[in-house]
């Protein structure tokens, strides 16, 4: 069985280009990512491709988000279906200029329209995987999975989709080997930090069972890593006990 080393270009397949329409763009992104990478690199129909991939990105993340919101139901289905696309668009808005500046600074091929289209295509490919994983969320709902197990399943599904996105981006970056490891490391780290923080900012998606109602966003408190650690522990039946409030100090029988 053959393996593909990391110093190879994973998108080096040669094949004829397909018809230039939205359905073909999505089909190529699913089945022939090498063609998409070559077309973007050549600047072929960048505007049409980018527009199509943005629509795919929004539709697929909204589908996955709505499935998460079904855990609570009601308005939360709409809220989660709106917030997950916002998370990906915020991440894109931060990372796209960074990729372009890195390419320019490291004397790699740099073109803002092409760099944006590359990132959108990578995120859209991951979003398609995320949409394909939506039945796992419905299955977890069906078997009555608890809140914390749903959180862990969501993180796992997003991690798989993120890996697919990065593999596509790595293939595009590998077309120019100069400083590709540095660019890939910086971009991946930034995507992870920005994506996690944006996800935390726009929470909740599932809504805790003890919550009396649903809100579009919670006040910012704690961090994503703390919440993930709590979910791992809670899924194992270990719950963190809130720290007791300090006792009031009294002077002359009057509380301070």
Backbone bond lengths (Angstrom), bond angles and torsions (degrees), N, CA, C in turn:
res aa  C-N    CA-C-N  psi(-1)  N-CA   C-N-CA  omega(-1)  CA-C   N-CA-C  phi
1 X - - - 1.465 - - 1.525 109.19 -
2 X 1.301 117.66 129.02 1.454 122.20 -177.68 1.514 110.96 -83.57
3 X 1.313 114.83 151.86 1.454 121.05 176.47 1.513 109.25 -123.08
4 X 1.323 116.29 161.65 1.459 121.81 -178.16 1.519 108.95 -111.76
5 X 1.347 118.71 109.56 1.459 120.51 -179.51 1.516 111.73 -68.97
6 X 1.330 115.65 157.57 1.456 119.98 -178.28 1.518 112.75 -71.13
7 X 1.349 117.71 -18.02 1.458 118.48 178.50 1.519 112.25 -85.14
8 X 1.342 116.54 1.37 1.458 120.69 175.47 1.520 109.60 -93.90
9 X 1.322 115.78 165.32 1.458 120.59 176.34 1.519 107.83 -93.86
10 X 1.332 119.15 112.96 1.463 120.74 -177.07 1.516 113.46 -70.51
11 X 1.328 117.91 -7.74 1.464 121.29 -179.68 1.519 110.31 -117.90
12 X 1.332 116.53 47.86 1.460 120.68 -175.04 1.520 113.20 -103.91
13 X 1.336 116.78 19.53 1.465 120.98 -179.51 1.513 109.87 -77.87
14 X 1.309 116.84 134.34 1.462 121.54 176.92 1.515 109.50 -99.69
15 X 1.341 116.13 129.19 1.460 121.39 179.47 1.514 107.91 -159.03
16 X 1.330 118.39 155.29 1.445 120.54 179.62 1.514 112.15 -67.01
17 X 1.310 116.23 147.41 1.462 121.41 179.30 1.516 110.83 -71.76
18 X 1.327 116.58 148.62 1.451 122.15 -179.57 1.512 111.24 -91.54
19 X 1.321 118.09 179.64 1.448 122.23 179.29 1.514 111.63 -65.39
20 X 1.335 115.59 147.61 1.463 120.79 -175.75 1.519 110.52 -87.91
21 X 1.319 118.36 83.70 1.459 122.46 173.00 1.511 108.39 -148.92
22 X 1.341 116.39 166.74 1.457 120.91 -172.69 1.527 112.32 -59.32
23 X 1.325 117.03 -41.87 1.471 120.23 -179.42 1.520 110.24 -62.81
24 X 1.343 116.17 -41.41 1.461 119.64 179.31 1.520 111.39 -66.75
25 X 1.332 117.23 -37.13 1.462 120.26 178.24 1.529 111.01 -60.19
26 X 1.333 116.05 -45.37 1.460 119.97 -179.25 1.522 110.54 -68.79
27 X 1.330 117.05 -41.10 1.458 121.25 179.44 1.522 110.75 -61.70
28 X 1.339 116.42 -42.39 1.460 120.10 178.06 1.524 110.93 -65.01
29 X 1.326 116.69 -39.02 1.460 119.59 -179.47 1.522 110.90 -63.59
30 X 1.330 117.05 -34.38 1.457 121.63 178.78 1.527 112.45 -77.26
31 X 1.338 116.29 -46.85 1.457 121.09 -169.13 1.519 114.17 -102.55
32 X 1.332 117.53 -31.16 1.460 121.46 -173.49 1.528 110.52 -132.66
33 X 1.332 117.77 65.72 1.464 119.30 -178.89 1.527 113.31 -60.22
34 X 1.356 116.87 -25.85 1.463 119.21 177.81 1.524 111.07 -62.06
35 X 1.325 116.88 -38.62 1.463 120.57 178.77 1.525 110.76 -65.63
36 X 1.321 115.78 -39.83 1.464 119.73 178.95 1.525 109.88 -63.48
37 X 1.336 116.82 -45.30 1.458 120.53 179.75 1.522 111.37 -60.81
38 X 1.328 116.75 -42.71 1.462 120.41 -179.94 1.518 111.14 -67.33
39 X 1.332 116.55 -40.36 1.464 119.94 -179.47 1.522 111.14 -66.01
40 X 1.331 116.71 -41.87 1.465 120.30 178.96 1.521 109.83 -66.19
41 X 1.333 116.87 -42.29 1.456 120.93 179.98 1.530 111.21 -62.60
42 X 1.333 116.25 -34.72 1.467 120.70 179.34 1.528 112.41 -83.63
43 X 1.341 117.65 -5.56 1.459 120.88 -179.51 1.514 113.25 74.37
44 X 1.341 116.39 27.03 1.458 120.73 -177.64 1.533 111.27 -81.61
45 X 1.338 117.09 116.32 1.478 122.76 176.78 1.528 111.98 51.36
46 X 1.334 116.74 45.33 1.465 119.61 -175.64 1.522 112.21 -59.72
47 X 1.328 116.95 -42.88 1.459 120.11 -177.19 1.524 111.13 -63.32
48 X 1.332 116.37 -48.28 1.463 120.62 -178.79 1.527 110.62 -65.33
49 X 1.325 116.42 -42.55 1.464 119.65 179.87 1.526 111.15 -63.52
50 X 1.321 116.14 -47.19 1.457 119.73 -177.90 1.522 110.97 -62.62
51 X 1.336 116.57 -41.56 1.465 120.23 178.75 1.532 110.42 -61.07
52 X 1.326 116.59 -43.89 1.463 120.49 179.89 1.517 111.20 -64.11
53 X 1.333 116.86 -43.92 1.461 120.17 -177.36 1.523 111.61 -69.01
54 X 1.323 118.23 -32.94 1.469 120.57 175.25 1.528 109.86 -64.11
55 X 1.324 117.31 -42.52 1.466 120.69 177.91 1.527 110.63 -62.27
56 X 1.339 116.31 -42.24 1.466 120.05 177.76 1.520 110.40 -62.54
57 X 1.320 116.11 -43.94 1.458 121.57 -179.87 1.523 111.22 -58.96
58 X 1.327 116.65 -46.60 1.466 120.63 -178.70 1.526 110.91 -67.88
59 X 1.338 116.87 -45.78 1.463 120.58 -176.60 1.534 111.80 -63.84
60 X 1.326 116.71 -43.72 1.463 119.78 -175.94 1.529 112.01 -72.01
61 X 1.328 117.37 -41.72 1.463 119.13 178.40 1.526 111.04 -69.33
62 X 1.337 117.04 -33.42 1.469 119.82 176.27 1.525 110.61 -65.48
63 X 1.321 116.94 -39.13 1.461 121.10 178.20 1.525 111.26 -62.21
64 X 1.324 115.41 -46.44 1.469 119.73 179.64 1.529 110.33 -65.99
65 X 1.331 116.68 -42.36 1.455 120.33 179.58 1.519 112.35 -62.00
66 X 1.341 116.97 -43.44 1.463 120.40 178.79 1.524 111.13 -61.60
67 X 1.344 116.43 -37.26 1.470 119.62 177.33 1.523 110.89 -63.37
68 X 1.335 116.98 -37.90 1.467 119.93 176.00 1.519 110.78 -65.03
69 X 1.338 116.87 -42.97 1.452 121.14 -179.01 1.513 113.47 -63.03
70 X 1.331 116.76 -23.13 1.463 120.88 178.97 1.519 111.68 -63.74
71 X 1.344 117.08 -18.58 1.475 120.26 178.02 1.524 110.60 -58.36
72 X 1.339 116.47 -35.29 1.469 120.78 176.53 1.524 110.80 -102.24
73 X 1.328 116.56 -35.58 1.461 120.11 179.59 1.513 112.39 85.83
74 X 1.331 115.93 -179.01 1.452 121.63 177.76 1.512 112.23 65.14
75 X 1.343 115.88 -138.41 1.463 121.49 -176.66 1.518 112.29 -64.13
76 X 1.327 117.54 -22.76 1.456 119.84 -177.80 1.523 111.76 -64.59
77 X 1.322 118.53 -27.48 1.470 121.11 176.71 1.525 109.38 -61.64
78 X 1.327 116.36 -45.90 1.463 120.89 178.12 1.523 111.09 -67.42
79 X 1.318 116.97 -44.70 1.462 120.53 -178.31 1.529 111.34 -58.82
80 X 1.323 116.41 -49.90 1.467 119.97 -178.27 1.524 111.19 -66.38
81 X 1.341 116.37 -35.08 1.458 120.03 178.58 1.519 113.02 -67.79
82 X 1.323 116.88 -22.52 1.471 121.23 177.51 1.524 110.83 -89.91
83 X 1.324 116.85 -38.90 1.467 120.29 -171.15 1.525 113.54 -73.63
84 X 1.316 118.94 -36.34 1.462 119.67 -177.91 1.533 111.78 -64.76
85 X 1.344 120.12 -42.66 1.463 118.42 172.54 1.524 112.65 -60.34
86 X 1.341 117.91 -36.37 1.461 120.37 178.08 1.526 111.00 -61.89
87 X 1.325 116.94 -38.97 1.464 120.68 178.40 1.524 110.65 -60.06
88 X 1.326 117.40 -46.20 1.459 120.55 -178.27 1.529 111.48 -68.69
89 X 1.319 117.86 -36.23 1.460 120.32 179.57 1.527 111.35 -70.46
90 X 1.332 116.81 -37.71 1.465 119.74 175.59 1.530 109.97 -62.88
91 X 1.318 116.68 -44.18 1.467 120.87 178.07 1.520 111.15 -60.45
92 X 1.325 116.52 -43.72 1.459 121.12 178.25 1.522 111.24 -61.46
93 X 1.325 117.13 -42.58 1.462 121.15 -177.97 1.525 112.13 -63.90
94 X 1.324 117.36 -29.56 1.458 121.04 179.44 1.520 111.49 -83.69
95 X 1.333 117.42 -42.02 1.457 121.60 -170.96 1.529 112.36 -80.94
96 X 1.321 118.87 -32.73 1.468 120.77 -177.05 1.535 112.34 -59.31
97 X 1.339 119.33 -50.27 1.469 118.11 176.61 1.528 112.76 -62.22
98 X 1.334 116.61 -34.61 1.464 120.02 179.03 1.524 110.90 -62.85
99 X 1.327 117.13 -45.98 1.461 120.58 178.70 1.518 110.74 -59.51
100 X 1.328 116.77 -43.69 1.464 120.37 -179.22 1.532 110.70 -63.49
101 X 1.329 117.68 -44.26 1.465 121.02 -179.44 1.528 111.30 -66.28
102 X 1.324 117.08 -38.00 1.464 119.90 177.05 1.520 110.90 -63.35
103 X 1.318 116.91 -43.45 1.466 120.18 178.56 1.524 111.23 -60.90
104 X 1.310 116.90 -41.87 1.463 120.64 179.39 1.537 111.14 -68.08
105 X 1.328 115.90 -45.19 1.462 119.59 -176.81 1.522 112.70 -66.13
106 X 1.324 116.53 -33.09 1.460 121.16 -177.13 1.525 112.43 -98.01
107 X 1.340 116.16 12.95 1.459 122.96 175.59 1.524 112.57 58.11
108 X 1.328 113.41 41.13 1.452 120.57 171.92 1.528 108.81 -99.76
109 X 1.340 118.57 164.33 1.471 119.55 176.15 1.524 110.15 -56.92
110 X 1.334 117.08 124.20 1.465 121.43 -175.34 1.516 110.37 -131.19
111 X 1.311 115.13 123.89 1.457 122.60 175.55 1.519 106.35 -149.65
112 X 1.345 117.05 120.66 1.463 120.36 -171.68 1.523 111.70 -59.69
113 X 1.328 117.62 -45.71 1.469 120.15 -178.79 1.521 110.73 -62.33
114 X 1.328 116.57 -42.19 1.465 119.79 -179.69 1.524 111.31 -68.81
115 X 1.338 117.12 -39.83 1.461 120.07 179.97 1.531 111.15 -64.90
116 X 1.331 116.46 -41.62 1.465 119.88 177.35 1.520 110.44 -63.33
117 X 1.335 116.46 -45.25 1.461 120.16 -179.86 1.529 111.37 -62.12
118 X 1.327 116.70 -36.92 1.465 120.51 178.14 1.517 111.22 -62.26
119 X 1.337 116.22 -47.26 1.458 119.99 -179.77 1.526 111.95 -66.34
120 X 1.322 116.82 -40.87 1.467 119.97 178.69 1.523 110.24 -62.30
121 X 1.332 116.51 -42.74 1.465 119.98 178.78 1.526 110.82 -62.97
122 X 1.341 116.92 -41.67 1.464 120.44 179.52 1.527 110.82 -63.24
123 X 1.339 116.70 -46.07 1.469 120.24 179.87 1.528 111.11 -67.08
124 X 1.333 117.10 -36.95 1.466 119.85 179.41 1.521 111.23 -66.37
125 X 1.331 116.67 -36.97 1.469 119.04 177.66 1.531 110.18 -64.96
126 X 1.310 116.55 -40.97 1.462 119.38 175.67 1.516 111.90 -65.80
127 X 1.344 116.73 -36.44 1.465 120.27 179.28 1.529 111.47 -65.45
128 X 1.324 116.77 -35.15 1.460 119.95 175.96 1.533 110.75 -62.86
129 X 1.336 116.13 -39.74 1.460 120.14 175.90 1.527 110.05 -64.72
130 X 1.337 116.14 -41.31 1.466 120.50 179.28 1.530 110.52 -60.43
131 X 1.330 116.80 -43.19 1.460 120.13 177.91 1.529 110.95 -63.44
132 X 1.340 116.12 -37.64 1.464 119.64 178.43 1.525 111.98 -66.63
133 X 1.340 116.89 -23.16 1.464 120.98 179.27 1.528 112.66 -86.54
134 X 1.325 116.95 -6.34 1.463 120.55 -178.07 1.528 113.09 -55.91
135 X 1.351 120.25 -38.20 1.473 118.76 176.99 1.533 113.45 -57.06
136 X 1.341 117.87 -26.57 1.468 119.70 176.58 1.531 110.55 -65.26
137 X 1.329 116.01 -37.57 1.462 120.38 177.98 1.526 109.93 -66.69
138 X 1.336 116.76 -44.38 1.467 120.21 178.31 1.522 110.60 -62.61
139 X 1.343 117.29 -38.97 1.466 120.31 178.66 1.527 110.77 -64.18
140 X 1.346 116.13 -39.33 1.462 119.82 177.99 1.529 110.36 -64.99
141 X 1.341 116.81 -39.63 1.465 119.58 174.17 1.534 110.62 -59.03
142 X 1.337 115.10 -43.62 1.465 119.89 -174.30 1.520 112.54 -64.47
143 X 1.342 116.86 -34.76 1.466 119.39 -178.31 1.525 111.84 -91.25
144 X 1.335 116.49 4.64 1.459 120.19 176.25 1.515 114.73 74.02
145 X 1.341 117.26 35.94 1.467 120.30 178.50 1.523 110.36 -60.84
146 X 1.308 116.86 140.58 1.454 121.62 -179.01 1.517 112.47 -72.85
147 X 1.312 114.69 171.82 1.470 121.71 -176.18 1.527 111.50 -57.88
148 X 1.311 118.29 -49.06 1.464 121.28 -174.89 1.525 111.67 -70.23
149 X 1.310 118.18 -36.13 1.468 119.79 175.64 1.532 110.79 -67.20
150 X 1.319 116.39 -34.20 1.463 119.61 175.83 1.530 110.53 -64.81
151 X 1.339 116.31 -38.84 1.458 120.69 177.33 1.524 110.59 -60.42
152 X 1.333 116.57 -47.64 1.463 120.59 -178.88 1.521 111.36 -64.75
153 X 1.329 117.77 -39.31 1.461 121.01 177.40 1.525 110.54 -63.64
154 X 1.331 116.63 -39.58 1.468 120.90 178.98 1.522 110.85 -64.00
155 X 1.326 116.74 -44.82 1.468 120.55 179.09 1.522 110.33 -62.03
156 X 1.326 117.85 -41.98 1.459 121.72 178.89 1.524 111.11 -62.82
157 X 1.333 116.68 -45.52 1.465 120.65 179.84 1.529 110.85 -61.54
158 X 1.322 116.34 -42.78 1.471 120.10 179.57 1.529 111.05 -67.49
159 X 1.340 117.11 -34.29 1.463 120.19 178.31 1.531 111.21 -65.37
160 X 1.329 117.06 -40.98 1.465 121.04 177.94 1.533 110.17 -63.51
161 X 1.331 116.36 -46.01 1.459 120.36 178.85 1.525 110.76 -62.75
162 X 1.339 117.06 -40.00 1.458 120.28 178.16 1.517 112.21 -64.10
163 X 1.329 117.44 -37.71 1.463 120.54 178.24 1.530 111.12 -63.88
164 X 1.323 116.79 -39.45 1.462 120.79 178.28 1.532 110.30 -65.08
165 X 1.329 116.18 -41.85 1.462 120.27 177.59 1.524 110.87 -60.95
166 X 1.327 116.27 -45.93 1.457 119.38 -177.37 1.525 111.41 -66.69
167 X 1.331 117.90 -36.04 1.464 119.92 180.00 1.533 110.43 -63.14
168 X 1.338 115.91 -38.77 1.465 119.20 175.90 1.531 109.93 -64.55
169 X 1.330 116.89 -46.79 1.465 120.60 -179.44 1.524 110.82 -62.30
170 X 1.322 116.84 -38.82 1.460 120.56 178.25 1.526 110.83 -61.53
171 X 1.328 116.22 -39.59 1.457 119.34 178.34 1.510 112.25 -62.75
172 X 1.331 117.16 -39.53 1.459 121.00 178.28 1.527 110.51 -68.21
173 X 1.329 116.36 -45.08 1.470 119.46 179.13 1.524 111.65 -62.17
174 X 1.326 117.16 -30.45 1.458 121.35 -176.96 1.515 113.15 -72.13
175 X 1.323 117.83 -11.22 1.466 119.44 176.39 1.521 110.82 -65.00
176 X 1.333 116.93 -23.01 1.466 122.74 171.86 1.516 107.02 -126.20
177 X 1.310 118.05 111.16 1.465 120.48 -171.02 1.520 113.25 -77.21
178 X 1.305 117.35 -18.16 1.455 120.09 -178.30 1.531 111.40 -60.16
179 X 1.324 116.85 119.36 1.472 124.37 175.23 1.525 113.10 58.66
180 X 1.328 118.05 22.22 1.469 118.87 -176.48 1.523 111.54 -66.06
181 X 1.352 117.47 -34.58 1.456 119.63 179.79 1.522 111.44 -65.47
182 X 1.331 116.03 -41.15 1.460 120.00 179.35 1.523 110.97 -64.83
183 X 1.331 116.83 -46.01 1.469 120.90 179.62 1.519 110.35 -62.31
184 X 1.333 116.85 -45.57 1.464 120.61 -178.54 1.523 111.27 -62.89
185 X 1.331 117.21 -40.94 1.465 120.76 -179.15 1.520 111.43 -65.56
186 X 1.334 116.39 -45.71 1.468 120.36 -179.04 1.527 110.60 -65.22
187 X 1.330 117.11 -44.29 1.459 121.00 -178.99 1.522 110.89 -65.13
188 X 1.338 117.11 -45.64 1.464 120.55 -179.36 1.527 110.73 -62.45
189 X 1.335 117.37 -43.34 1.456 120.91 179.17 1.522 111.08 -62.65
190 X 1.324 116.24 -42.71 1.463 120.46 -179.40 1.523 111.39 -66.61
191 X 1.320 116.47 -42.33 1.462 119.82 177.59 1.525 110.22 -59.86
192 X 1.337 116.39 -43.11 1.454 119.61 -179.53 1.522 112.51 -63.21
193 X 1.339 116.29 -44.63 1.460 120.11 -178.00 1.524 111.04 -69.62
194 X 1.332 116.46 -49.53 1.464 120.34 -177.56 1.527 110.78 -66.39
195 X 1.342 116.68 -43.23 1.455 120.06 -179.79 1.517 112.18 -62.84
196 X 1.345 116.51 -43.40 1.464 120.03 179.31 1.524 111.19 -65.17
197 X 1.349 116.30 -42.93 1.456 118.90 -178.64 1.528 111.51 -68.28
198 X 1.345 116.79 -40.06 1.463 119.54 178.14 1.525 110.82 -65.34
199 X 1.327 116.14 -38.21 1.466 120.24 176.98 1.525 110.57 -61.88
200 X 1.333 116.09 -42.85 1.460 120.69 179.55 1.533 110.65 -67.27
201 X 1.326 116.62 -38.34 1.461 120.99 -178.28 1.526 111.36 -63.40
202 X 1.345 116.78 -40.07 1.467 121.21 -175.73 1.522 113.60 -91.53
203 X 1.330 118.21 8.26 1.460 119.14 179.48 1.530 110.11 -63.11
204 X 1.346 121.30 159.29 1.467 127.18 6.32 1.534 111.73 -93.07
205 X 1.335 114.51 162.66 1.460 121.65 174.72 1.533 110.27 -114.35
206 X 1.337 116.12 -37.65 1.462 120.44 179.94 1.531 112.06 -97.19
207 X 1.328 117.70 -37.41 1.472 126.37 -175.90 1.534 109.51 75.98
208 X 1.311 115.20 124.93 1.466 120.76 179.50 1.535 110.63 -64.27
209 X 1.323 117.44 144.78 1.480 120.30 -178.47 1.520 113.44 -58.17
210 X 1.345 117.16 -33.00 1.464 118.89 -176.64 1.530 113.07 -80.94
211 X 1.333 118.14 -6.67 1.461 120.84 -179.94 1.522 110.30 -67.14
212 X 1.314 115.73 133.71 1.468 119.93 -177.19 1.519 112.41 -72.58
213 X 1.322 117.48 -32.60 1.459 121.27 -178.89 1.518 109.94 -147.84
214 X 1.312 116.60 -174.53 1.460 121.19 179.83 1.527 109.35 -112.84
215 X 1.325 115.11 146.59 1.458 121.74 176.71 1.524 107.80 -131.44
216 X 1.319 116.50 156.46 1.467 118.86 -179.91 1.521 111.09 -68.87
217 X 1.347 116.84 -42.32 1.464 121.51 178.95 1.523 108.99 -142.93
218 X 1.343 115.49 146.73 1.454 121.62 174.27 1.531 109.64 -92.31
219 X 1.310 118.43 156.43 1.468 120.29 170.78 1.527 109.57 -59.75
220 X 1.320 116.49 146.84 1.461 120.65 -178.00 1.517 110.44 -72.53
221 X 1.335 116.15 121.91 1.456 121.49 178.69 1.515 108.55 -154.37
222 X 1.323 116.70 145.86 1.451 119.43 -179.04 1.514 111.73 67.60
223 X 1.336 116.43 -154.06 1.462 121.71 -179.76 1.515 109.60 -148.73
224 X 1.326 115.84 166.66 1.458 121.34 179.47 1.520 110.90 -63.46
225 X 1.344 116.98 -42.24 1.466 119.74 -178.30 1.524 111.51 -64.42
226 X 1.341 117.33 -38.24 1.457 120.52 177.50 1.529 110.98 -64.26
227 X 1.339 115.84 -42.90 1.458 119.70 -179.91 1.527 111.39 -64.60
228 X 1.345 116.41 -39.83 1.462 119.70 179.17 1.518 110.71 -65.99
229 X 1.341 116.52 -41.14 1.460 119.78 177.20 1.519 112.12 -62.34
230 X 1.341 116.23 -40.34 1.466 119.93 177.65 1.528 111.24 -63.39
231 X 1.343 116.57 -39.49 1.464 119.92 -179.55 1.519 111.47 -66.63
232 X 1.350 116.81 -39.51 1.466 119.89 177.58 1.524 110.30 -62.12
233 X 1.344 116.04 -45.75 1.460 119.65 179.76 1.521 111.49 -65.95
234 X 1.335 117.21 -42.31 1.466 120.37 -178.15 1.518 111.79 -66.97
235 X 1.345 116.45 -34.93 1.466 119.51 177.67 1.526 110.93 -63.86
236 X 1.345 116.16 -24.75 1.472 121.11 177.48 1.525 111.52 -91.51
237 X 1.336 116.65 2.31 1.453 120.27 178.56 1.511 114.41 87.97
238 X 1.336 116.70 12.35 1.463 121.27 179.14 1.521 107.40 -106.66
239 X 1.307 116.83 116.53 1.455 121.77 -175.86 1.523 110.13 -112.38
240 X 1.326 114.80 137.76 1.452 120.04 179.61 1.528 109.86 -77.83
241 X 1.320 116.05 131.90 1.460 121.12 178.41 1.519 109.36 -88.74
242 X 1.333 118.14 125.09 1.454 119.29 179.83 1.522 111.61 -58.75
243 X 1.333 115.40 142.96 1.462 119.79 179.59 1.524 109.56 -66.34
244 X 1.348 117.48 137.28 1.469 119.28 -179.95 1.518 111.33 -65.74
245 X 1.320 115.81 145.86 1.445 120.44 178.63 1.524 109.01 -72.12
246 X 1.347 117.51 142.19 1.465 119.54 -179.34 1.520 110.89 -64.06
247 X 1.339 115.65 142.34 1.461 120.13 179.95 1.518 110.52 -69.49
248 X 1.312 114.90 144.82 1.463 119.12 -179.84 1.524 110.08 -71.72
249 X 1.322 114.50 138.07 1.458 119.04 176.74 1.517 109.58 -86.28
250 X 1.302 117.05 141.65 1.471 121.31 -176.60 1.521 110.32 -119.95
251 X 1.282 114.95 141.29 1.450 121.09 176.09 1.525 106.97 -131.27
252 X 1.324 115.87 114.44 1.453 118.72 179.71 1.503 113.38 64.04
253 X 1.391 115.56 29.25 1.449 118.66 177.90 1.512 114.03 82.88
254 X 1.365 118.21 4.08 1.464 121.77 178.90 1.521 108.52 -111.76
255 X 1.345 116.95 125.19 1.461 120.66 -178.84 1.510 110.39 -71.58
256 X 1.351 115.57 141.45 1.456 119.73 176.72 1.521 108.96 -96.12
